[in-house]
Amino acid sequence: MRTRIAAVTIALTVGLGGIALAPAADAAHPQSASAAVARIVKAPGFNAGGTWTVYQTNLINATLTVAQDAQGNLTGTATNSNGATGPIEQGFVDGNYVYFVIPWSDGAKGRYIGSLDAGRHLTGATTNVNAPAIQATWRTERTF
């Protein structure tokens, strides 16, 4: 559970452009801090299961075949427009947010962070974990 909370915190921090949220005034008390963090984590707000395509601003598109369990964990496979393939790892849906990592067969390792927009499309940012200067934004045409 702590891993998921930490990942959501990182995802939200990165998604907000690196703006870190200040801890609550009572964060010095571990029980209070744990309760506050537990309220942040939500149940899956949508089902990301199925086959859908991520359209990236670097013109590399990825088609994902995704399975989602009742807790929001994501698994599956992906193929990109350069022919690289990879499994979906560390994936989850939390409320309206989505997070997953794809270690591509060409050596890149994409970290994808996104959320539902007003039209219920996913939009977000991706970073190559192995070369952090390589980044792009992404979106889906599918609605969730």
DSSP file with accessible surface (Angstrom, degrees, kcal/mol):
  #  RESIDUE AA STRUCTURE BP1 BP2  ACC     N-H-->O    O-->H-N    N-H-->O    O-->H-N    TCO  KAPPA ALPHA  PHI   PSI    X-CA   Y-CA   Z-CA
    1    1 A M     >        0   0  146      0, 0.0     4,-2.5     0, 0.0     5,-0.2   0.000 360.0 360.0 360.0 -41.9    0.0    0.0    0.0
    2    2 A R  H  >  +     0   0  211      1,-0.2     4,-2.8     2,-0.2     5,-0.2   0.875 360.0  54.5 -62.4 -36.2    2.8    2.4    0.8
    3    3 A T  H  > S+     0   0  121      2,-0.2     4,-2.6     1,-0.2    -1,-0.2   0.933 109.8  46.6 -62.0 -43.9    4.4    1.8   -2.6
    4    4 A R  H  > S+     0   0   48      2,-0.2     4,-2.6     1,-0.2     5,-0.2   0.927 112.8  49.2 -65.4 -42.4    1.1    2.7   -4.3
    5    5 A I  H  X S+     0   0   31     -4,-2.5     4,-2.6     1,-0.2    -2,-0.2   0.935 112.5  48.3 -63.0 -43.2    0.7    5.8   -2.1
    6    6 A A  H  X S+     0   0   49     -4,-2.8     4,-2.6     1,-0.2    -2,-0.2   0.921 111.9  49.4 -63.0 -41.8    4.3    6.8   -2.9
    7    7 A A  H  X S+     0   0   18     -4,-2.6     4,-2.9     2,-0.2    -2,-0.2   0.908 111.5  48.7 -65.2 -40.2    3.8    6.2   -6.6
    8    8 A V  H  X S+     0   0    7     -4,-2.6     4,-3.0     2,-0.2     5,-0.3   0.930 111.0  50.8 -65.0 -41.9    0.6    8.3   -6.6
    9    9 A T  H  X S+     0   0   69     -4,-2.6     4,-2.5    -5,-0.2    -2,-0.2   0.937 113.1  45.4 -61.1 -44.6    2.4   11.1   -4.7
   10   10 A I  H  X S+     0   0   91     -4,-2.6     4,-3.0     2,-0.2     5,-0.3   0.936 112.9  51.1 -63.7 -44.4    5.2   11.0   -7.3
   11   11 A A  H  X S+     0   0    8     -4,-2.9     4,-2.8     1,-0.2    -2,-0.2   0.923 112.5  45.4 -60.8 -44.1    2.7   10.9  -10.1
   12   12 A L  H  X S+     0   0   34     -4,-3.0     4,-1.6     2,-0.2    -1,-0.2   0.910 113.0  50.5 -67.0 -39.8    0.8   13.9   -8.8
   13   13 A T  H  <>S+     0   0   41     -4,-2.5     5,-2.5    -5,-0.3     6,-0.5   0.957 115.9  41.3 -63.8 -47.0    4.0   15.8   -8.1
   14   14 A V  H ><5S+     0   0   62     -4,-3.0     3,-1.9     1,-0.2    -2,-0.2   0.929 113.3  54.3 -66.1 -42.9    5.3   15.2  -11.6
   15   15 A G  H 3<5S+     0   0   58     -4,-2.8    -1,-0.2    -5,-0.3    -2,-0.2   0.792 104.6  54.8 -63.7 -25.7    1.9   15.8  -13.1
   16   16 A L  T ><5S-     0   0   86     -4,-1.6     3,-0.6    -3,-0.2    -1,-0.3   0.170 127.7 -97.6 -93.7  18.8    1.6   19.2  -11.4
   17   17 A G  T < 5S-     0   0   70     -3,-1.9    -3,-0.2     1,-0.2    -2,-0.2   0.802  78.5 -52.1  74.2  28.1    4.9   20.3  -13.0
   18   18 A G  T 3 <S+     0   0   52     -5,-2.5     2,-0.6     1,-0.3    -1,-0.2   0.526  94.0 146.2  88.1   3.4    7.1   19.4  -10.0
   19   19 A I    <   -     0   0  110     -3,-0.6     2,-0.4    -6,-0.5    -1,-0.3  -0.656  36.6-152.4 -76.7 119.3    5.0   21.4   -7.5
   20   20 A A        -     0   0   75     -2,-0.6     2,-0.3    -3,-0.1   -11,-0.0  -0.751  12.3-125.6 -93.6 137.6    5.1   19.5   -4.2
   21   21 A L        -     0   0  130     -2,-0.4    -8,-0.0     1,-0.1    -1,-0.0  -0.648  26.6-116.2 -81.8 138.3    2.2   19.9   -1.8
   22   22 A A        -     0   0   90     -2,-0.3     3,-0.1     1,-0.1    -1,-0.1  -0.424  33.8-106.6 -72.4 145.0    3.1   21.0    1.7
   23   23 A P        -     0   0  108      0, 0.0    -1,-0.1     0, 0.0     5,-0.0  -0.324  41.6 -94.1 -68.9 156.2    2.3   18.5    4.5
   24   24 A A    >   -     0   0   54      1,-0.1     3,-2.1     2,-0.1     4,-0.2  -0.274  35.8-108.1 -65.2 158.7   -0.6   19.2    6.8
   25   25 A A  T 3  S+     0   0  114      1,-0.3     3,-0.5     2,-0.1    -1,-0.1   0.819 120.7  49.3 -60.8 -30.4    0.0   21.0   10.0
   26   26 A D  T >  S+     0   0   71      1,-0.2     3,-1.8     2,-0.1     7,-0.3   0.222  75.5 112.0 -95.2  18.6   -0.5   17.8   12.0
   27   27 A A  T <   +     0   0   36     -3,-2.1    -1,-0.2     1,-0.3     6,-0.2   0.676  61.3  75.1 -65.9 -15.4    1.9   15.8    9.8
   28   28 A A  T 3  S+     0   0   87     -3,-0.5    -1,-0.3    -4,-0.2    -2,-0.1   0.738  83.4  75.0 -68.8 -19.3    4.3   15.5   12.7
   29   29 A H  S <> S-     0   0  118     -3,-1.8     4,-2.4     1,-0.2     3,-0.4  -0.840  78.0-149.9 -95.8 111.2    1.9   12.9   14.2
   30   30 A P  H  > S+     0   0  101      0, 0.0     4,-2.5     0, 0.0     5,-0.2   0.836  94.1  52.2 -53.0 -38.7    2.3    9.7   12.3
   31   31 A Q  H  > S+     0   0  173      1,-0.2     4,-2.0     2,-0.2     5,-0.2   0.932 112.2  45.6 -65.7 -42.3   -1.3    8.5   12.9
   32   32 A S  H  > S+     0   0   42     -3,-0.4     4,-2.2    -6,-0.2    -1,-0.2   0.917 113.4  49.5 -65.3 -42.9   -2.7   11.8   11.6
   33   33 A A  H  X S+     0   0   27     -4,-2.4     4,-2.5    -7,-0.3     5,-0.2   0.920 110.2  50.6 -63.9 -42.4   -0.4   11.8    8.6
   34   34 A S  H  X S+     0   0   72     -4,-2.5     4,-2.5    -5,-0.2    -1,-0.2   0.911 110.6  49.3 -62.3 -41.5   -1.3    8.3    7.7
   35   35 A A  H  X S+     0   0   46     -4,-2.0     4,-1.4    -5,-0.2    -1,-0.2   0.911 111.0  50.1 -64.7 -40.1   -5.0    9.1    7.9
   36   36 A A  H  X S+     0   0   25     -4,-2.2     4,-0.8     2,-0.2    -2,-0.2   0.926 113.0  45.5 -65.2 -43.8   -4.5   12.2    5.6
   37   37 A V  H >X S+     0   0   47     -4,-2.5     4,-1.2     1,-0.2     3,-1.1   0.913 107.4  58.2 -66.3 -39.9   -2.6   10.2    3.0
   38   38 A A  H 3< S+     0   0   55     -4,-2.5    -1,-0.2     1,-0.3    -2,-0.2   0.857 101.5  56.4 -60.7 -31.2   -5.1    7.4    3.1
   39   39 A R  H 3< S+     0   0  185     -4,-1.4    -1,-0.3     1,-0.2    -2,-0.2   0.779 100.5  59.4 -71.4 -24.5   -7.8    9.9    2.1
   40   40 A I  H << S+     0   0   86     -3,-1.1     2,-0.3    -4,-0.8    -1,-0.2   0.892  88.5  81.6 -70.2 -40.0   -5.9   10.9   -1.0
   41   41 A V     <  -     0   0   26     -4,-1.2     2,-0.2    -3,-0.1   -36,-0.0  -0.525  67.3-171.3 -73.8 125.6   -5.9    7.3   -2.4
   42   42 A K        -     0   0  125     -2,-0.3    53,-0.2     1,-0.1     3,-0.1  -0.708  27.3 -98.2-112.2 166.5   -9.1    6.6   -4.2
   43   43 A A        -     0   0   76     -2,-0.2    52,-1.3    51,-0.2    -1,-0.1  -0.359  65.5 -69.6 -73.2 161.1  -10.7    3.6   -5.7
   44   44 A P  B     -a   95   0A  43      0, 0.0    -1,-0.2     0, 0.0    52,-0.1  -0.332  45.1-162.6 -54.6 128.7  -10.4    3.2   -9.5
   45   45 A G        +     0   0   39     50,-2.2     2,-0.3    52,-0.2    51,-0.1   0.531  69.4  11.4 -92.8  -8.3  -12.5    5.9  -11.1
   46   46 A F  S    S-     0   0   14     49,-0.3     2,-0.7    26,-0.0    -1,-0.1  -0.976  77.5-106.3-159.4 164.9  -12.6    4.2  -14.5
   47   47 A N        -     0   0  101     -2,-0.3    21,-0.0     1,-0.1    22,-0.0  -0.898  23.6-177.0-103.4 115.4  -11.8    1.0  -16.3
   48   48 A A        +     0   0    0     -2,-0.7    18,-0.2    96,-0.1    -1,-0.1   0.335  42.7 127.2 -90.4   5.8   -8.7    1.3  -18.4
   49   49 A G        +     0   0   15     16,-0.1     2,-0.2    19,-0.1    18,-0.2  -0.225  44.0  47.0 -65.2 151.9   -9.1   -2.3  -19.7
   50   50 A G  E    S-B   66   0B  32     16,-3.0    16,-3.3     2,-0.1     2,-0.5  -0.693  95.7 -48.9 116.9-167.6   -9.2   -3.1  -23.4
   51   51 A T  E     +B   65   0B  85     14,-0.2     2,-0.3    -2,-0.2    14,-0.2  -0.926  63.4 152.0-110.5 127.5   -7.1   -2.1  -26.4
   52   52 A W  E     -B   64   0B   8     12,-2.2    12,-3.4    -2,-0.5     2,-0.4  -0.971  35.4-120.1-151.3 162.1   -6.3    1.6  -26.9
   53   53 A T  E     -B   63   0B  32     -2,-0.3     2,-0.6    10,-0.2    88,-0.5  -0.892   9.5-147.5-114.1 137.3   -3.6    3.8  -28.4
   54   54 A V  E     -B   62   0B   0      8,-3.3     8,-2.2    -2,-0.4     2,-0.6  -0.913  14.2-155.7 -98.9 119.9   -1.4    6.4  -26.8
   55   55 A Y  E     -BC  61 139B  65     84,-3.0    84,-1.4    -2,-0.6     2,-0.3  -0.897  14.3-161.3-100.8 115.1   -0.6    9.2  -29.3
   56   56 A Q  E >   - C   0 138B  16      4,-0.7     3,-1.7    -2,-0.6    82,-0.2  -0.696  26.6-127.7-100.9 150.1    2.6   11.0  -28.2
   57   57 A T  T 3  S+     0   0   91     80,-2.5    81,-0.1     1,-0.3    -1,-0.1   0.675 109.1  65.7 -69.5 -14.2    3.9   14.4  -29.3
   58   58 A N  T 3  S-     0   0   64     79,-0.3    -1,-0.3     2,-0.2     3,-0.1   0.283 118.2-112.7 -88.4  12.2    7.2   12.8  -30.4
   59   59 A L  S <  S+     0   0  147     -3,-1.7     2,-0.6     1,-0.2    -2,-0.1   0.567  80.4 124.9  68.7  13.0    5.2   11.0  -33.1
   60   60 A I        -     0   0   43     20,-0.0    -4,-0.7    21,-0.0     2,-0.3  -0.916  43.5-165.6 -99.6 118.3    5.7    7.6  -31.5
   61   61 A N  E     -B   55   0B  54     -2,-0.6    20,-2.4    -6,-0.2     2,-0.4  -0.775   4.0-158.0-103.2 151.0    2.4    5.9  -30.9
   62   62 A A  E     -BD  54  80B   0     -8,-2.2    -8,-3.3    -2,-0.3     2,-0.6  -0.996   6.9-150.7-131.7 131.9    1.8    2.9  -28.7
   63   63 A T  E     -BD  53  79B  62     16,-3.0    16,-2.0    -2,-0.4     2,-0.4  -0.905  20.5-163.8-101.9 124.3   -1.0    0.4  -28.8
   64   64 A L  E     -BD  52  78B   1    -12,-3.4   -12,-2.2    -2,-0.6     2,-0.6  -0.876  18.8-159.0-111.4 139.6   -1.8   -1.1  -25.4
   65   65 A T  E     -BD  51  77B  71     12,-2.7    12,-1.7    -2,-0.4     2,-0.4  -0.979  31.4-172.6-113.7 111.6   -3.8   -4.2  -24.6
   66   66 A V  E     -BD  50  76B  11    -16,-3.3   -16,-3.0    -2,-0.6     2,-0.4  -0.869  23.4-167.6-119.0 138.7   -4.7   -3.7  -20.9
   67   67 A A  E     - D   0  75B  54      8,-2.9     8,-2.2    -2,-0.4     2,-0.4  -0.960  12.4-164.5-116.9 140.8   -6.3   -5.7  -18.2
   68   68 A Q  E     - D   0  74B  40     -2,-0.4     6,-0.2     6,-0.2     2,-0.1  -0.993   5.5-149.9-127.9 130.8   -7.4   -4.1  -14.9
   69   69 A D    >   -     0   0   69      4,-2.0     3,-1.8    -2,-0.4   -20,-0.1  -0.322  39.3 -90.6 -90.1 178.9   -8.3   -5.8  -11.7
   70   70 A A  T 3  S+     0   0   87      1,-0.3    -1,-0.1     2,-0.1    -2,-0.0   0.750 126.0  54.6 -63.7 -25.2  -10.8   -4.7   -9.0
   71   71 A Q  T 3  S-     0   0  114    -28,-0.1    -1,-0.3     2,-0.1    22,-0.1   0.479 121.5-105.1 -86.4  -3.6   -8.1   -2.8   -7.1
   72   72 A G    <   +     0   0    0     -3,-1.8    21,-1.9     1,-0.3     2,-0.2   0.471  67.8 151.0  95.1   2.7   -7.1   -0.8  -10.2
   73   73 A N  E     - E   0  92B  63     19,-0.2    -4,-2.0     1,-0.0     2,-0.4  -0.480  33.0-146.9 -70.6 138.0   -3.9   -2.7  -11.0
   74   74 A L  E     +DE  68  91B   6     17,-2.3    17,-0.8    -6,-0.2     2,-0.3  -0.879  23.5 164.7-110.6 138.5   -3.0   -2.7  -14.7
   75   75 A T  E     +D   67   0B  83     -8,-2.2    -8,-2.9    -2,-0.4     2,-0.3  -0.912  23.4  94.1-137.9 165.5   -1.2   -5.5  -16.6
   76   76 A G  E     -DE  66  88B  24     12,-0.6    12,-2.7    -2,-0.3     2,-0.3  -0.972  58.7 -73.8 149.7-160.3   -0.8   -6.1  -20.3
   77   77 A T  E     -DE  65  87B  84    -12,-1.7   -12,-2.7    -2,-0.3     2,-0.3  -0.899  28.7-158.9-135.4 161.4    1.4   -5.6  -23.3
   78   78 A A  E     -DE  64  86B   2      8,-2.4     8,-1.9    -2,-0.3     2,-0.4  -0.986   6.2-167.2-143.2 149.4    2.3   -2.8  -25.7
   79   79 A T  E     -DE  63  85B  72    -16,-2.0   -16,-3.0    -2,-0.3     6,-0.2  -0.996  16.7-151.9-133.3 131.8    3.7   -2.3  -29.2
   80   80 A N  E >   -D   62   0B  14      4,-2.8     3,-2.2    -2,-0.4   -18,-0.3  -0.577  32.0-102.2-103.9 172.1    4.9    1.0  -30.5
   81   81 A S  T 3  S+     0   0   69    -20,-2.4   -19,-0.1     1,-0.3    -1,-0.1   0.612 119.7  60.7 -69.1 -10.8    5.1    2.5  -34.0
   82   82 A N  T 3  S-     0   0  108    -21,-0.2    -1,-0.3     2,-0.1   -20,-0.1   0.383 121.0-106.2 -90.8  -0.2    8.8    1.7  -34.1
   83   83 A G  S <  S+     0   0   55     -3,-2.2    -2,-0.1     1,-0.3     2,-0.1   0.418  74.6 138.2  92.2  -2.1    8.1   -2.0  -33.6
   84   84 A A        -     0   0    5     20,-0.0    -4,-2.8    21,-0.0    -1,-0.3  -0.486  33.2-163.7 -75.5 148.7    9.3   -2.2  -30.0
   85   85 A T  E     +E   79   0B  69     -6,-0.2    20,-2.3    -2,-0.1    -6,-0.2  -0.855  14.6 157.8-127.0 164.8    7.2   -4.3  -27.6
   86   86 A G  E     -E   78   0B  10     -8,-1.9    -8,-2.4    -2,-0.3     2,-0.2  -0.944  37.3 -98.0-178.1 159.1    7.0   -4.5  -23.8
   87   87 A P  E     -E   77   0B  59      0, 0.0     2,-0.6     0, 0.0   -10,-0.3  -0.500  37.9-113.5 -82.3 155.4    4.9   -5.5  -20.9
   88   88 A I  E     -E   76   0B   9    -12,-2.7   -12,-0.6    -2,-0.2     2,-0.3  -0.830  44.8-177.8 -87.8 121.8    2.9   -3.0  -18.8
   89   89 A E  E     + F   0 101B  75     12,-3.3    12,-2.6    -2,-0.6     3,-0.1  -0.865  54.3   9.3-121.6 157.0    4.5   -2.9  -15.3
   90   90 A Q  E    S+     0   0B 117     -2,-0.3     2,-0.2    10,-0.2    -1,-0.1   0.748  88.0 161.3  52.6  26.2    3.7   -1.1  -12.1
   91   91 A G  E     +E   74   0B   5    -17,-0.8   -17,-2.3    -3,-0.1     2,-0.3  -0.546   7.7 151.0 -86.0 143.4    0.4    0.0  -13.6
   92   92 A F  E     -EF  73  99B  14      7,-2.5     7,-2.1   -19,-0.3     2,-0.4  -0.981  36.9-136.3-161.2 156.5   -2.6    1.2  -11.7
   93   93 A V  E     - F   0  98B   1    -21,-1.9     2,-0.4    -2,-0.3     5,-0.2  -0.961  22.4-179.5-109.8 133.3   -5.7    3.5  -11.9
   94   94 A D  E >   - F   0  97B   7      3,-2.6     3,-2.2    -2,-0.4     2,-0.3  -0.924  62.9 -50.2-137.0 107.7   -6.3    5.6   -8.8
   95   95 A G  B 3  S-a   44   0A   5    -52,-1.3   -50,-2.2    -2,-0.4   -49,-0.3  -0.486 124.1 -21.8  62.8-121.9   -9.4    7.8   -9.0
   96   96 A N  T 3  S+     0   0   73     -2,-0.3    20,-1.9   -51,-0.1     2,-0.3   0.228 121.2  96.4-100.7  11.5   -9.0    9.6  -12.3
   97   97 A Y  E <   -FG  94 115B  99     -3,-2.2    -3,-2.6    18,-0.2     2,-0.3  -0.779  52.6-164.5-105.4 150.5   -5.3    9.1  -12.5
   98   98 A V  E     +FG  93 114B   1     16,-2.7    16,-2.5    -2,-0.3     2,-0.3  -0.964   7.4 178.4-132.4 145.8   -3.3    6.4  -14.4
   99   99 A Y  E     +FG  92 113B  22     -7,-2.1    -7,-2.5    -2,-0.3     2,-0.3  -0.986  11.3 149.0-145.9 135.6    0.3    5.3  -14.0
  100  100 A F  E     - G   0 112B   2     12,-2.1    12,-3.3    -2,-0.3     2,-0.4  -0.977  28.9-141.2-161.5 161.2    2.3    2.6  -15.8
  101  101 A V  E     -FG  89 111B   4    -12,-2.6   -12,-3.3    -2,-0.3    10,-0.2  -0.977   9.3-164.7-125.6 138.7    5.8    1.7  -17.0
  102  102 A I  E     - G   0 110B   0      8,-2.8     8,-2.5    -2,-0.4     2,-1.1  -0.958   9.4-155.2-125.5 111.8    6.7   -0.1  -20.2
  103  103 A P  E     - G   0 109B  37      0, 0.0     6,-0.2     0, 0.0     2,-0.1  -0.760  28.0-145.3 -81.9 102.9   10.2   -1.5  -20.5
  104  104 A W    >   -     0   0   18      4,-1.9     3,-1.9    -2,-1.1   -18,-0.2  -0.390  15.5-123.0 -74.1 149.3   10.5   -1.4  -24.3
  105  105 A S  T 3  S+     0   0   81    -20,-2.3    -1,-0.1     1,-0.3   -19,-0.1   0.670 109.2  64.8 -65.8 -15.9   12.4   -4.2  -26.2
  106  106 A D  T 3  S-     0   0   94    -21,-0.2    -1,-0.3     2,-0.1     3,-0.1   0.378 124.2 -97.8 -88.6   5.4   14.6   -1.5  -27.8
  107  107 A G  S <  S+     0   0   52     -3,-1.9    -2,-0.1     1,-0.4     2,-0.1   0.216  86.9 120.9 101.9 -17.1   16.1   -0.5  -24.4
  108  108 A A        -     0   0   24     -5,-0.1    -4,-1.9    21,-0.1    -1,-0.4  -0.411  48.0-154.7 -74.3 157.1   13.9    2.5  -23.7
  109  109 A K  E     -G  103   0B  65     -6,-0.2    20,-3.4    -3,-0.1     2,-0.4  -0.882  10.9-157.1-136.3 101.8   11.8    2.4  -20.5
  110  110 A G  E     -GH 102 128B   4     -8,-2.5    -8,-2.8    -2,-0.4     2,-0.5  -0.694   6.8-162.2 -87.9 129.6    8.7    4.6  -20.6
  111  111 A R  E     -GH 101 127B  63     16,-2.6    16,-1.7    -2,-0.4     2,-0.5  -0.957  13.8-163.6-106.3 122.9    7.0    6.0  -17.5
  112  112 A Y  E     +GH 100 126B   6    -12,-3.3   -12,-2.1    -2,-0.5     2,-0.4  -0.934  12.3 176.3-114.4 127.0    3.5    7.2  -18.3
  113  113 A I  E     +GH  99 125B  12     12,-2.5    12,-2.5    -2,-0.5     2,-0.3  -0.996  20.0 140.0-128.1 130.4    1.5    9.4  -16.0
  114  114 A G  E     -GH  98 124B   6    -16,-2.5   -16,-2.7    -2,-0.4     2,-0.3  -0.942  29.3-150.9-158.0-179.4   -1.9   10.7  -16.9
  115  115 A S  E     -GH  97 123B  37      8,-2.4     8,-2.2    -2,-0.3     2,-0.3  -0.966  36.0 -86.5-153.5 165.3   -5.5   11.5  -16.0
  116  116 A L  E     - H   0 122B  21    -20,-1.9     6,-0.2    -2,-0.3     2,-0.1  -0.596  41.3-149.1 -75.4 134.8   -9.0   11.7  -17.4
  117  117 A D    >   -     0   0   62      4,-2.7     3,-2.2    -2,-0.3    -1,-0.0  -0.332  39.2 -83.7 -92.1-175.7   -9.8   15.1  -19.0
  118  118 A A  T 3  S+     0   0  111      1,-0.3    -2,-0.1     2,-0.1    -1,-0.0   0.812 132.1  51.4 -61.2 -29.6  -13.2   16.6  -19.2
  119  119 A G  T 3  S-     0   0   42      2,-0.1    -1,-0.3     1,-0.0     3,-0.1   0.304 119.7-110.2 -88.6   8.3  -14.1   14.6  -22.3
  120  120 A R  S <  S+     0   0  105     -3,-2.2    24,-2.6     1,-0.3     2,-0.3   0.753  75.9 133.5  65.5  29.1  -13.0   11.4  -20.5
  121  121 A H  E     - I   0 143B  55     22,-0.2    -4,-2.7    -6,-0.0     2,-0.4  -0.794  60.1-114.8 -96.6 151.4   -9.9   10.9  -22.7
  122  122 A L  E     +H  116   0B   0     20,-0.5    18,-1.8    -2,-0.3     2,-0.3  -0.708  38.5 173.6 -85.2 137.1   -6.6   10.1  -21.0
  123  123 A T  E     +HI 115 139B  49     -8,-2.2    -8,-2.4    -2,-0.4     2,-0.3  -0.977  15.6 117.4-137.5 150.7   -3.9   12.8  -21.3
  124  124 A G  E     -HI 114 138B  21     14,-2.5    14,-2.5    -2,-0.3     2,-0.3  -0.942  50.1 -77.1-177.4-158.7   -0.5   12.9  -19.7
  125  125 A A  E     -HI 113 137B  42    -12,-2.5   -12,-2.5    -2,-0.3     2,-0.4  -0.942  26.6-158.3-131.9 149.8    3.3   12.9  -19.9
  126  126 A T  E     -HI 112 136B   9     10,-3.1    10,-2.1    -2,-0.3     2,-0.4  -0.972   5.4-170.9-129.5 147.2    5.8   10.2  -20.6
  127  127 A T  E     -HI 111 135B  14    -16,-1.7   -16,-2.6    -2,-0.4     2,-0.9  -0.997  28.6-123.9-134.5 138.6    9.5   10.1  -19.7
  128  128 A N  E >   -H  110   0B  27      6,-2.5     3,-1.3     3,-0.5     6,-0.3  -0.756  22.1-155.9 -79.7 110.0   12.2    7.6  -20.8
  129  129 A V  T 3  S+     0   0   54    -20,-3.4    -1,-0.2    -2,-0.9   -19,-0.1   0.837  92.6  52.2 -58.7 -32.5   13.5    6.5  -17.4
  130  130 A N  T 3  S+     0   0  105    -21,-0.4    -1,-0.3     1,-0.3   -20,-0.1   0.651 126.2  23.2 -79.7 -16.8   16.8    5.5  -18.9
  131  131 A A  S X  S-     0   0   36     -3,-1.3     3,-2.8   -22,-0.2    -3,-0.5  -0.622  73.5-172.5-146.9  78.1   17.2    9.0  -20.6
  132  132 A P  T 3  S+     0   0   80      0, 0.0    -4,-0.1     0, 0.0    -3,-0.1   0.675  78.8  69.6 -56.1 -18.7   15.1   11.5  -18.6
  133  133 A A  T 3  S+     0   0  100     -6,-0.1     2,-0.9     1,-0.1    -4,-0.1   0.730  82.0  85.9 -71.0 -17.7   15.7   14.3  -21.1
  134  134 A I    <   +     0   0   91     -3,-2.8    -6,-2.5    -6,-0.3     2,-0.3  -0.756  62.5 149.0 -87.6 109.4   13.5   12.3  -23.5
  135  135 A Q  E     + I   0 127B 130     -2,-0.9     2,-0.3    -8,-0.2    -8,-0.2  -0.936  19.5 171.8-138.3 158.8   10.0   13.4  -22.7
  136  136 A A  E     - I   0 126B   9    -10,-2.1   -10,-3.1    -2,-0.3     2,-0.3  -0.975  28.8-120.3-157.2 160.0    6.6   13.8  -24.5
  137  137 A T  E     - I   0 125B  80     -2,-0.3   -80,-2.5   -12,-0.2   -79,-0.3  -0.694  33.5-165.2 -97.3 161.5    3.0   14.5  -23.7
  138  138 A W  E     -CI  56 124B   8    -14,-2.5   -14,-2.5    -2,-0.3     2,-0.3  -0.954  13.4-177.8-145.3 163.6    0.4   11.9  -24.8
  139  139 A R  E     -CI  55 123B 114    -84,-1.4   -84,-3.0    -2,-0.3     2,-0.3  -0.960  17.9-133.3-152.5 164.6   -3.3   11.5  -25.2
  140  140 A T  E     -     0   0B   4    -18,-1.8   -86,-0.1    -2,-0.3    -2,-0.0  -0.886   5.8-152.1-117.7 155.9   -5.9    8.9  -26.2
  141  141 A E  E    S+     0   0B 117    -88,-0.5    -1,-0.1    -2,-0.3     2,-0.1   0.680  75.3  91.5 -93.1 -23.7   -8.8    9.2  -28.6
  142  142 A R  E    S-     0   0B  85    -89,-0.3   -20,-0.5   -20,-0.1     2,-0.3  -0.404  74.4-134.6 -69.0 145.0  -10.7    6.5  -26.8
  143  143 A T  E       I   0 121B  84    -22,-0.1   -22,-0.2    -2,-0.1   -23,-0.1  -0.778 360.0 360.0 -98.5 149.3  -13.1    7.7  -24.0
  144  144 A F              0   0   29    -24,-2.6   -96,-0.1    -2,-0.3     0, 0.0  -0.842 360.0 360.0-119.3 360.0  -13.1    5.9  -20.7
